[in-house]
Amino acid sequence: MPINHPQILLVIPLYNHAAKVRRVVEKALAADWPVLVVDDGSSDDGLAQLSGLACATLRFAENRGKGAAILAGAGWAAEHGYAQIITVDADDQLDPGEAHLLATIAAGQPQGLVVGARRMDRSNAPGASLFGRAFSNFWVQLETGRELPDTQSGFRLYPVPELLQLVTGCRRYDFEVEVLTRAAWAGLPIYSVPVSVHYPPGGERVSHFHQFRDNFRLTCLHTRLVSRALLPWPHPQLVERSPEQLVAARREKLSLLHPLNFVKYLCCEHTSALQLAVAAWMGIFFGAVPLLFLHTATIIYVCHRLHLNKVTAVTASQLCMPPVVPVLCIQIGYFLRRGSFLTEFTWDTLVLQAHQRLWEWLLGSLLLGPALGLLIGALVYFPIKRLRATRPGACATSEQG
């Protein structure tokens, strides 16, 4: 049954999907949604396909990117009195008739952001899309500590004032990933709700995602976001916590003053198989680097900022204790510099040339650390994955960080 949504505008970013956009708009109008189509500089005259339909339109003279189209839609929504927008792609893979699922979740959370998590598996989605989603989910979880099922979905509900206040640098496909991370940092609630998705046969599918260019943009984005996550100063908050949330947080902190509760918290935080494997990799990597008496402090700090299990990382780092791993790193570094291995162990080579050995240790660690970390991470990941499959709930986790 059509339902009126006076405070929510459905925004459809459009770029060269003239053959599909009319059907998407018709579905949205049939569900009684007010619709705005933002043409991102299309070259196929897609807006002409909407003749006779009761929808508003905006058009860019040139292609600016999907993020720019979404922000333009949010600006238009603010000017016309809408408090929230729901975005849906123009390629007809998602059904705007399901937008009520997102609106229902957000009904009691006017500052919340809702993501329509696509029901994807190997039977109905391309392998590249499945991998891309899992890869994106991993990085967003690393940056925010939040486990979200679909960080690449274009079916979303945004609160308009908060979206326009968020400081984002991306304006193309990478915008949708960046906005999730920055929204989480700003304290916005983020929810997910399952939605259906239809992928047409490969020959009929039209995608404007450029494998090299857009993946490079995403790599640069996550490099920036992880670097920012490692910095100690807090993020600007757009949402103030309620008195009930403050009381609950205070009680949780007080409970951690009990030694047993604190140990349990350290052991069971961020303990999915992937998180533990990445924590082990992090411990090995920093354990191999010549930080000289700062290994443990560095590992704890990095794991805290990136929402990784500290106990696993520190434990894994003990595998890099002298002499084996440091000697191997020095030998690798020595070989890289001189083309042969160090065989002369004298006062000169070990003491007077200590600065050279330290440099070689660093060079070698940058090769051995990641490789050894991958091995140890795999040895952690697969047994735990198998254990969790046979014994679900083996450890009470706090996945949300």
C-alpha positions as CSV (number, residue, x, y, z in Angstrom):
1,M,0.0,0.0,0.0
2,P,1.4,3.4,-0.9
3,I,2.4,5.5,2.2
4,N,2.9,9.2,2.3
5,H,6.4,10.3,3.5
6,P,6.3,14.1,3.8
7,Q,9.7,14.4,5.5
8,I,11.6,12.0,3.2
9,L,12.8,12.7,-0.3
10,L,13.9,9.8,-2.6
11,V,17.0,10.9,-4.5
12,I,18.1,9.1,-7.6
13,P,21.7,9.9,-8.9
14,L,21.7,9.4,-12.6
15,Y,24.6,8.9,-14.9
16,N,24.1,7.2,-18.3
17,H,21.2,4.9,-17.3
18,A,18.6,6.3,-19.7
19,A,17.3,2.8,-20.4
20,K,16.6,2.1,-16.7
21,V,15.8,5.3,-15.0
22,R,12.2,5.7,-16.0
23,R,11.3,2.3,-14.5
24,V,13.1,3.2,-11.2
25,V,11.2,6.5,-11.0
26,E,7.9,4.8,-11.8
27,K,8.5,2.3,-8.9
28,A,9.3,5.1,-6.5
29,L,6.2,7.1,-7.5
30,A,4.0,4.0,-7.2
31,A,5.2,3.7,-3.6
32,D,4.1,7.3,-3.1
33,W,7.7,8.7,-2.6
34,P,8.5,12.3,-3.6
35,V,11.4,11.9,-6.1
36,L,14.3,14.0,-7.2
37,V,16.5,12.8,-10.0
38,V,20.0,14.3,-10.1
39,D,21.6,13.9,-13.6
40,D,25.4,13.8,-13.1
41,G,26.3,15.1,-16.5
42,S,24.9,12.2,-18.5
43,S,25.6,12.0,-22.2
44,D,22.5,9.8,-23.1
45,D,19.8,12.3,-22.3
46,G,18.3,10.3,-19.5
47,L,16.1,13.1,-18.1
48,A,14.2,13.1,-21.4
49,Q,13.0,9.6,-20.5
50,L,11.1,11.0,-17.5
51,S,8.7,13.1,-19.6
52,G,5.2,13.0,-18.0
53,L,6.4,11.7,-14.6
54,A,5.8,13.8,-11.4
55,C,9.4,14.1,-10.3
56,A,11.8,16.9,-9.7
57,T,15.1,17.0,-11.6
58,L,18.5,18.6,-11.3
59,R,21.2,18.4,-14.0
60,F,25.0,19.0,-13.9
61,A,26.5,20.4,-17.1
62,E,29.4,18.0,-16.6
63,N,30.1,14.8,-14.7
64,R,31.0,15.6,-11.0
65,G,30.6,12.2,-9.4
66,K,28.0,10.3,-7.5
67,G,28.9,11.9,-4.2
68,A,28.5,15.3,-5.6
69,A,25.0,14.3,-7.0
70,I,24.0,13.0,-3.5
71,L,25.1,16.2,-1.8
72,A,23.3,18.3,-4.4
73,G,20.2,16.2,-3.7
74,A,20.6,16.8,0.0
75,G,21.0,20.5,-0.5
76,W,17.8,20.6,-2.6
77,A,16.0,18.5,0.0
78,A,17.0,21.0,2.8
79,E,15.8,23.9,0.7
80,H,12.4,22.2,0.2
81,G,11.8,21.2,3.8
82,Y,12.8,17.5,3.8
83,A,14.6,16.2,6.9
84,Q,15.9,13.0,5.3
85,I,16.7,11.6,1.9
86,I,16.8,8.0,0.7
87,T,19.2,7.4,-2.2
88,V,18.7,4.6,-4.7
89,D,20.7,3.9,-7.9
90,A,19.2,4.4,-11.3
91,D,20.4,1.0,-12.7
92,D,17.2,-0.8,-11.5
93,Q,19.2,-3.3,-9.4
94,L,17.5,-2.1,-6.2
95,D,13.8,-1.7,-5.7
96,P,12.7,1.8,-4.5
97,G,9.5,0.1,-3.3
98,E,11.5,-1.3,-0.4
99,A,12.5,2.2,0.8
100,H,9.9,1.9,3.5
101,L,12.2,-0.6,5.2
102,L,14.8,2.0,5.7
103,A,12.3,4.6,6.7
104,T,10.9,2.3,9.4
105,I,14.3,1.8,10.9
106,A,14.9,5.5,11.0
107,A,11.5,6.5,12.3
108,G,12.6,6.8,15.9
109,Q,16.2,7.9,15.0
110,P,16.0,11.2,13.1
111,Q,19.8,11.5,13.2
112,G,20.4,7.9,12.2
113,L,21.9,6.7,8.9
114,V,20.3,3.5,7.5
115,V,22.0,1.3,4.9
116,G,20.1,-1.2,2.8
117,A,22.2,-4.3,3.0
118,R,21.9,-6.2,-0.3
119,R,21.1,-9.9,0.0
120,M,24.1,-11.1,-2.0
121,D,25.6,-14.5,-2.4
122,R,27.4,-16.5,-5.1
123,S,24.1,-17.5,-6.7
124,N,22.9,-14.0,-7.5
125,A,25.9,-11.7,-7.5
126,P,29.2,-11.4,-9.4
127,G,32.3,-12.6,-7.6
128,A,33.9,-9.2,-8.1
129,S,31.0,-7.5,-6.3
130,L,31.1,-9.9,-3.4
131,F,34.9,-9.4,-3.0
132,G,34.6,-5.6,-3.3
133,R,31.9,-5.5,-0.5
134,A,33.9,-7.8,1.8
135,F,37.0,-5.7,1.2
136,S,35.2,-2.4,1.9
137,N,33.5,-3.9,5.0
138,F,36.9,-4.9,6.4
139,W,38.4,-1.4,6.1
140,V,35.4,0.4,7.5
141,Q,35.4,-1.9,10.5
142,L,39.1,-1.3,11.0
143,E,38.5,2.5,10.8
144,T,35.4,2.7,13.0
145,G,35.1,-0.5,15.0
146,R,31.6,-1.1,13.5
147,E,30.7,-4.3,11.8
148,L,28.4,-3.3,8.9
149,P,27.2,-5.9,6.4
150,D,27.2,-3.7,3.2
151,T,29.3,-0.6,3.1
152,Q,29.0,-0.3,-0.7
153,S,25.2,-0.3,-1.0
154,G,23.8,2.8,-2.7
155,F,20.4,2.3,-1.0
156,R,20.6,4.5,2.0
157,L,18.7,6.9,4.2
158,Y,20.6,10.0,5.3
159,P,19.6,12.6,7.8
160,V,19.9,15.8,5.7
161,P,21.3,18.3,8.3
162,E,24.0,15.9,9.5
163,L,24.9,14.8,6.0
164,L,25.5,18.4,4.9
165,Q,27.6,19.1,8.1
166,L,29.9,16.1,7.6
167,V,33.3,17.1,6.2
168,T,34.1,14.8,3.3
169,G,36.7,15.0,0.6
170,C,35.4,12.5,-1.9
171,R,32.8,13.2,-4.5
172,R,32.7,10.0,-6.6
173,Y,32.1,6.3,-5.8
174,D,34.4,6.6,-2.8
175,F,32.1,9.1,-1.2
176,E,29.7,6.4,0.0
177,V,32.5,4.6,1.8
178,E,33.9,7.8,3.3
179,V,30.6,9.1,4.5
180,L,30.0,5.9,6.5
181,T,33.4,6.2,8.3
182,R,33.0,9.9,9.0
183,A,29.4,9.5,10.2
184,A,30.5,6.8,12.6
185,W,33.3,9.1,13.9
186,A,30.8,11.9,14.3
187,G,28.6,9.8,16.5
188,L,25.8,9.2,14.1
189,P,23.9,5.9,14.7
190,I,24.2,3.6,11.7
191,Y,21.8,0.8,11.1
192,S,21.4,-1.9,8.4
193,V,18.3,-3.6,7.0
194,P,18.3,-6.4,4.4
195,V,17.0,-5.5,0.9
196,S,16.7,-7.4,-2.3
197,V,19.0,-6.9,-5.2
198,H,18.8,-8.0,-8.9
199,Y,21.9,-8.4,-11.0
200,P,21.1,-8.7,-14.7
201,P,23.1,-11.1,-16.9
202,G,26.7,-10.0,-17.5
203,G,25.9,-8.9,-21.1
204,E,23.1,-6.6,-20.0
205,R,24.8,-5.1,-16.9
206,V,26.0,-1.5,-17.2
207,S,28.5,-0.3,-14.7
208,H,30.5,2.9,-14.6
209,F,32.9,1.6,-11.9
210,H,36.4,1.8,-13.4
211,Q,38.4,-1.1,-12.0
212,F,41.8,0.6,-11.9
213,R,40.9,4.3,-11.4
214,D,38.1,3.8,-8.8
215,N,40.0,1.1,-6.9
216,F,43.0,3.4,-6.7
217,R,40.8,6.2,-5.3
218,L,39.4,3.8,-2.7
219,T,43.0,2.7,-1.8
220,C,44.0,6.4,-1.3
221,L,40.8,7.0,0.7
222,H,41.4,4.1,3.1
223,T,45.0,5.1,3.5
224,R,43.9,8.6,4.6
225,L,41.1,7.3,6.9
226,V,43.4,4.7,8.6
227,S,46.0,7.4,9.1
228,R,43.4,9.7,10.6
229,A,42.1,6.8,12.8
230,L,45.7,6.4,14.2
231,L,45.8,10.0,15.4
232,P,45.0,10.6,19.1
233,W,42.8,13.7,18.9
234,P,39.0,13.1,19.0
235,H,36.6,13.6,16.0
236,P,34.1,16.4,16.0
237,Q,30.7,15.1,17.2
238,L,27.4,15.9,15.5
239,V,25.3,13.9,17.9
240,E,25.3,14.3,21.6
241,R,24.8,11.2,23.7
242,S,21.6,11.0,25.7
243,P,21.8,10.9,29.6
244,E,20.9,7.2,29.5
245,Q,23.8,6.5,27.1
246,L,26.2,8.5,29.3
247,V,25.1,6.5,32.4
248,A,25.4,3.2,30.6
249,A,28.9,4.1,29.4
250,R,29.9,5.2,32.9
251,R,28.7,1.9,34.3
252,E,30.6,-0.1,31.7
253,K,33.8,1.8,32.5
254,L,33.3,1.2,36.2
255,S,32.7,-2.5,35.6
256,L,36.1,-2.7,33.9
257,L,37.8,-1.7,37.2
258,H,37.2,-5.2,38.4
259,P,40.4,-7.2,37.3
260,L,38.5,-10.3,36.1
261,N,36.1,-8.1,34.0
262,F,39.0,-6.2,32.5
263,V,40.9,-9.4,31.5
264,K,37.7,-10.8,30.0
265,Y,37.2,-7.6,28.1
266,L,40.7,-7.6,26.7
267,C,40.5,-11.2,25.6
268,C,37.0,-11.0,24.0
269,E,37.0,-7.6,22.3
270,H,37.1,-7.6,18.5
271,T,37.4,-11.4,18.2
272,S,36.0,-12.3,14.9
273,A,38.3,-14.7,13.0
274,L,39.4,-11.9,10.6
275,Q,39.9,-9.4,13.4
276,L,42.1,-11.8,15.3
277,A,44.1,-12.7,12.2
278,V,44.7,-9.0,11.4
279,A,45.7,-8.4,15.1
280,A,48.2,-11.3,14.8
281,W,49.6,-9.7,11.6
282,M,49.9,-6.4,13.3
283,G,51.7,-7.9,16.2
284,I,54.2,-9.7,14.0
285,F,54.7,-6.6,11.8
286,F,55.5,-4.3,14.7
287,G,57.3,-7.0,16.5
288,A,59.7,-7.4,13.6
289,V,60.4,-3.6,13.3
290,P,63.3,-2.3,15.3
291,L,61.3,-0.1,17.7
292,L,63.7,-0.8,20.5
293,F,61.8,-1.2,23.8
294,L,58.6,0.4,22.3
295,H,57.1,-2.6,20.6
296,T,54.4,-3.4,23.2
297,A,53.4,0.2,23.7
298,T,53.2,0.8,19.9
299,I,51.2,-2.4,19.4
300,I,48.7,-1.6,22.1
301,Y,48.2,2.0,20.8
302,V,47.7,0.9,17.2
303,C,45.3,-1.9,18.1
304,H,43.3,0.4,20.3
305,R,43.0,3.0,17.5
306,L,42.2,0.4,14.8
307,H,39.8,-1.7,17.0
308,L,41.9,-4.9,17.0
309,N,42.4,-7.4,19.8
310,K,45.4,-6.2,21.9
311,V,46.0,-9.6,23.6
312,T,46.3,-11.4,20.3
313,A,48.6,-8.8,18.8
314,V,50.9,-8.6,21.8
315,T,51.1,-12.4,22.1
316,A,51.9,-12.7,18.4
317,S,54.6,-10.1,18.7
318,Q,56.5,-12.4,21.1
319,L,57.4,-14.6,18.2
320,C,59.7,-11.8,17.0
321,M,61.7,-11.7,20.2
322,P,65.5,-11.9,19.7
323,P,67.5,-13.5,18.4
324,V,65.9,-15.3,15.5
325,V,63.6,-12.7,13.8
326,P,66.0,-9.7,14.3
327,V,68.9,-11.7,12.9
328,L,66.9,-12.8,9.9
329,C,65.8,-9.2,9.3
330,I,69.4,-8.0,9.5
331,Q,70.6,-10.7,7.1
332,I,67.9,-9.8,4.6
333,G,68.7,-6.1,4.9
334,Y,72.4,-6.8,4.6
335,F,71.8,-8.9,1.5
336,L,69.7,-6.1,0.0
337,R,72.5,-3.6,0.5
338,R,75.5,-5.7,-0.3
339,G,74.3,-8.7,-2.3
340,S,75.7,-11.2,0.3
341,F,75.0,-12.3,3.8
342,L,76.7,-11.1,7.0
343,T,79.2,-13.8,8.1
344,E,81.7,-11.8,10.1
345,F,80.5,-11.2,13.7
346,T,83.1,-8.9,15.3
347,W,83.3,-5.9,17.5
348,D,83.4,-3.7,14.4
349,T,80.4,-5.3,12.7
350,L,78.2,-5.6,15.8
351,V,79.1,-2.5,17.8
352,L,81.0,0.1,15.8
353,Q,78.7,-0.5,12.8
354,A,75.5,-0.8,14.9
355,H,73.8,2.0,13.1
356,Q,74.3,0.1,9.8
357,R,72.9,-3.1,11.4
358,L,69.9,-1.1,12.7
359,W,69.2,0.2,9.2
360,E,69.5,-3.3,7.8
361,W,67.2,-4.6,10.5
362,L,64.6,-2.0,9.4
363,L,64.9,-2.9,5.7
364,G,64.6,-6.6,6.4
365,S,61.7,-6.2,8.8
366,L,59.7,-4.4,6.0
367,L,60.0,-7.6,4.0
368,L,60.0,-10.4,6.6
369,G,57.4,-8.8,8.9
370,P,54.5,-8.7,6.5
371,A,55.3,-12.1,5.1
372,L,55.6,-13.7,8.5
373,G,52.5,-11.8,9.6
374,L,50.5,-13.4,6.7
375,L,51.6,-16.8,7.7
376,I,50.8,-16.4,11.4
377,G,47.5,-14.6,10.5
378,A,46.5,-17.6,8.4
379,L,47.3,-20.0,11.2
380,V,45.1,-17.9,13.4
381,Y,42.2,-17.3,11.0
382,F,41.4,-20.7,9.6
383,P,41.3,-22.7,12.9
384,I,39.2,-20.0,14.6
385,K,36.9,-19.8,11.5
386,R,36.4,-23.6,11.8
387,L,35.9,-23.4,15.5
388,R,33.3,-20.7,15.2
389,A,31.5,-22.7,12.6
390,T,31.2,-25.8,14.9
391,R,30.9,-23.9,18.2
392,P,29.1,-20.6,17.6
393,G,29.2,-18.2,20.6
394,A,32.5,-19.7,21.9
395,C,33.5,-16.2,23.1
396,A,31.1,-13.4,24.0
397,T,32.4,-10.7,21.7
398,S,32.0,-7.0,21.5
399,E,32.2,-6.7,17.7
400,Q,30.9,-3.1,17.5
401,G,34.0,-1.8,19.3
